[in-house]
Amino acid sequence: MARMAADAIFAKKGTDIALLDVADLFVLSDVFVIATGTSRPHVQALADHLEETLKKNLEVKPLRVEGRSEGEWVLVDYGDIIVHIFQAAPREFYSLERLWGDSERVPWEEPVGSES
């Protein structure tokens, strides 16, 4: 699910995608997917596309979504995975990769030949 989420975000030009295995550090989730959008509408569109993709392919809906209207940091909680979609400045400020620095990176590569 985390890799599919990353692929969905990448398909809509989300950048700096990182997957962190937080299962041993955070009891509420296994993986954080972290990505960056370029603007408020872009962050919102990434979150929308993510939800549509996971609903269509895995028949799952988020447990909750936070921050959509502001569009600076949208958190989409699927339980096992939590997706964080930021604009650049809030991502740098909150620095989740540093905060969760003890977590392992989950391997993910940009899909070859994906739609732009």
C-alpha positions, 0 to 999 in steps of 0.5 A: 500500500505504501509503494502504491501511495508513493506511485500515485503521488509521483504520477501527479508530480509529487517530489522528494518522496520518502517511505519510512518504516516506523513500525518499531517506533510508533504503535499506530502505524507501520509506514510514513509516506512523505512527499512534497507538492509545489503549492496549495492546489497541488498538495490538495490534488496529490491528496485527492489522487492518492485517495482515488488511487487507493480506493480504486485499486485496494478498495480502502478509504482513509480513516481520517484526513487532516489539513486538506483545506489549508493545503500546507500539510495534508495528513492522510491516515490509512492506519497501517500507513500515514501519508504526509503531503507537504509544501516545501517550507512546512516540510523543511520546518517539521522535518519528519525525516529528522524527527523519525531519524531512527526509522529505516527507509523503505526502498522505493524507486520512481516508476519507469515509464510512468505518466507525467 
